Amino acid sequence: MSKKIAIVGGGIIGLAVAYKLSMLKSVGSVTVYEKEKNVGQHQSGRNSGVLHCGLYYKPGSLKSLLSVQGIREMISFCQEYDIPHDICGKVVVATTDQEEKSLETLAGRGDKNGLQGLKYLSSDELKQREPYVKAKKALLVPEEGIVDYKKVMLKLVDLIKENGGRILTDTKIEKIQTSNANEVVINTGNQEETYDYLISCAGLYSDHSYKKLTHETSPLKIIPFRGEYLMFKPEMNHMVNHLVYPVPDAKYPFLGVHFTRLMGGEREVGPNAVFAFKREGYNTFSFSSKEAFESLTYKGLLKFFKNNFVFSMGELKSSVASSAFIAKAKKMIPEVNADMFVKGNAGVRAQAISPSGELIMDFNIIRKDRQVHVLNAPSPGATASLAIASYIIDQYLKELK
Ligand SMILES: Cc1cc2nc3c(=O)[nH]c(=O)nc-3n(C[C@H](O)[C@H](O)[C@H](O)COP(=O)(O)OP(=O)(O)OC[C@H]3O[C@@H](n4cnc5c(N)ncnc54)[C@H](O)[C@@H]3O)c2cc1C
């Protein structure tokens, strides 16, 4: 008998899962529930728009596997459906001796992860590609690029609908029941529907969603980290040609303030990684007493602050003082200054933290009875979304294949 499936969350991962499920013969119908009026209003519509190819991730991790598969699949998807994208390449810039060593480690990881065309640039080559960048050593990552993930999501919505699926926006899933036949019963106030499976892709609320839907405490806690951007004034766009990234600190999943090109031709710099007092709080002063209390009484976050005081304060400073933000950018392009920028967008990362204060680096997905929960899907979750969807079906929903 064909199966009915509910997806919680209309971000890029929920939509990718819905799209892939809607193509299976065993699946009769797919319904995406999204609490906002439109899909993609949170992380998926507020990111750097970069197609990451797996340079940073520990070989053998889920992130390394799914980002390498994911970028290839995302590019084929964009080619097939005419979604504008640009494989403009990335330059990773080491500015100190320590970073130079770390860059070599990164290049080694990239090789192990199967990246192609990695190459150190000579100073002449760097000057030709990025005349304003100052580096001790620079690594070219030619496979990376940019895409407008909002356009990817709109295409996924079209395809889901063409395959007979439904997208119910403005519809928040607060709780579910389980029928005698062990099916999932969703009640949205005016309507009750029964499903064979539920997949939760709730992003910043993945832990809340786990608790509400399974009636058990989530094994991971989401802590929101806001990422703010500055936008180059149009007359300054010539200062950046590729994606220009620093060598990240391997202790953190955040890649550091970087320069990116957007599909419209704009250039931005960011994001920092500031603890946010509200999960969907996009301004410096966004505040939710309930959510702030929940985060600040979590022992994992308190341990994180204790062990990473300098990092946390540095990021906070970069949120309230633009000079601190620009200082991060100046490390790679010394000529940038405050007059060259206007305020840009902001996004909030859903970052899982363990009770011992570790930031969980890898993707985390678990199945519980008839439910699958995507608990941690930070960057490069957008790049990897189609591969994450296939992985969920292959690993957790084998019976549907
Ligand atoms: C600042 C920033 C920069 C990033 N840069 C990149 C990048 O360059 N490249 C890259 O690959 N990745 C990047 N990422 C990561 C990427 O954006 C995420 O991994 C990805 O978007 C996660 O998708 P998602 O669908 O899980 O989450 P989301 O996009 O957050 O979607 C979750 C959805 O669930 C909905 N929802 C939650 N609870 C409920 C409920 N109870 N009922 C109904 N709906 C609900 C929410 O409204 C939301 O729409 C970045 C992220 C940020 C924040």
PDBQT file of the ligand as one rigid body, heavy atoms in Angstrom, charges set to zero:
ROOT
HETATM    1  C1  LIG A 501      24.573  32.728   8.376  1.00  0.00    +0.000 C 
HETATM    2  C2  LIG A 501      24.556  31.381   7.714  1.00  0.00    +0.000 A 
HETATM    3  C3  LIG A 501      25.397  31.118   6.631  1.00  0.00    +0.000 A 
HETATM    4  C4  LIG A 501      25.390  29.864   6.016  1.00  0.00    +0.000 A 
HETATM    5  N1  LIG A 501      26.097  29.681   4.860  1.00  0.00    +0.000 NA
HETATM    6  C5  LIG A 501      25.943  28.526   4.169  1.00  0.00    +0.000 A 
HETATM    7  C6  LIG A 501      26.516  28.384   2.872  1.00  0.00    +0.000 A 
HETATM    8  O1  LIG A 501      27.103  29.307   2.328  1.00  0.00    +0.000 OA
HETATM    9  N2  LIG A 501      26.384  27.179   2.251  1.00  0.00    +0.000 N 
HETATM   10  C7  LIG A 501      25.721  26.128   2.820  1.00  0.00    +0.000 A 
HETATM   11  O2  LIG A 501      25.671  25.056   2.213  1.00  0.00    +0.000 OA
HETATM   12  N3  LIG A 501      25.129  26.265   4.024  1.00  0.00    +0.000 NA
HETATM   13  C8  LIG A 501      25.195  27.435   4.698  1.00  0.00    +0.000 A 
HETATM   14  N4  LIG A 501      24.556  27.599   5.887  1.00  0.00    +0.000 N 
HETATM   15  C9  LIG A 501      23.830  26.459   6.476  1.00  0.00    +0.000 C 
HETATM   16  C10 LIG A 501      22.497  26.227   5.784  1.00  0.00    +0.000 C 
HETATM   17  O3  LIG A 501      21.817  27.431   5.572  1.00  0.00    +0.000 OA
HETATM   18  C11 LIG A 501      21.678  25.259   6.645  1.00  0.00    +0.000 C 
HETATM   19  O4  LIG A 501      22.449  24.096   6.861  1.00  0.00    +0.000 OA
HETATM   20  C12 LIG A 501      20.376  24.848   5.979  1.00  0.00    +0.000 C 
HETATM   21  O5  LIG A 501      19.688  25.971   5.497  1.00  0.00    +0.000 OA
HETATM   22  C13 LIG A 501      19.500  24.085   6.968  1.00  0.00    +0.000 C 
HETATM   23  O6  LIG A 501      18.257  23.856   6.349  1.00  0.00    +0.000 OA
HETATM   24  P1  LIG A 501      17.006  23.380   7.185  1.00  0.00    +0.000 P 
HETATM   25  O7  LIG A 501      15.931  23.090   6.221  1.00  0.00    +0.000 OA
HETATM   26  O8  LIG A 501      17.453  22.293   8.114  1.00  0.00    +0.000 OA
HETATM   27  O9  LIG A 501      16.664  24.598   8.165  1.00  0.00    +0.000 OA
HETATM   28  P2  LIG A 501      15.801  25.925   7.962  1.00  0.00    +0.000 P 
HETATM   29  O10 LIG A 501      16.092  26.586   6.686  1.00  0.00    +0.000 OA
HETATM   30  O11 LIG A 501      16.007  26.737   9.200  1.00  0.00    +0.000 OA
HETATM   31  O12 LIG A 501      14.313  25.404   7.887  1.00  0.00    +0.000 OA
HETATM   32  C14 LIG A 501      13.597  24.880   8.977  1.00  0.00    +0.000 C 
HETATM   33  C15 LIG A 501      12.148  25.254   8.752  1.00  0.00    +0.000 C 
HETATM   34  O13 LIG A 501      11.340  24.573   9.707  1.00  0.00    +0.000 OA
HETATM   35  C16 LIG A 501      10.252  25.428  10.020  1.00  0.00    +0.000 C 
HETATM   36  N5  LIG A 501       9.680  24.933  11.284  1.00  0.00    +0.000 N 
HETATM   37  C17 LIG A 501      10.321  24.809  12.482  1.00  0.00    +0.000 A 
HETATM   38  N6  LIG A 501       9.474  24.289  13.399  1.00  0.00    +0.000 NA
HETATM   39  C18 LIG A 501       8.282  24.068  12.774  1.00  0.00    +0.000 A 
HETATM   40  C19 LIG A 501       7.018  23.535  13.198  1.00  0.00    +0.000 A 
HETATM   41  N7  LIG A 501       6.801  23.119  14.455  1.00  0.00    +0.000 N 
HETATM   42  N8  LIG A 501       6.004  23.435  12.293  1.00  0.00    +0.000 NA
HETATM   43  C20 LIG A 501       6.204  23.846  10.991  1.00  0.00    +0.000 A 
HETATM   44  N9  LIG A 501       7.379  24.381  10.547  1.00  0.00    +0.000 NA
HETATM   45  C21 LIG A 501       8.401  24.470  11.425  1.00  0.00    +0.000 A 
HETATM   46  C22 LIG A 501      10.916  26.797  10.094  1.00  0.00    +0.000 C 
HETATM   47  O14 LIG A 501       9.970  27.848   9.980  1.00  0.00    +0.000 OA
HETATM   48  C23 LIG A 501      11.875  26.731   8.927  1.00  0.00    +0.000 C 
HETATM   49  O15 LIG A 501      11.326  27.238   7.728  1.00  0.00    +0.000 OA
HETATM   50  C24 LIG A 501      24.542  28.831   6.529  1.00  0.00    +0.000 A 
HETATM   51  C25 LIG A 501      23.688  29.103   7.603  1.00  0.00    +0.000 A 
HETATM   52  C26 LIG A 501      23.664  30.371   8.176  1.00  0.00    +0.000 A 
HETATM   53  C27 LIG A 501      22.676  30.656   9.270  1.00  0.00    +0.000 C 
ENDROOT
TORSDOF 0
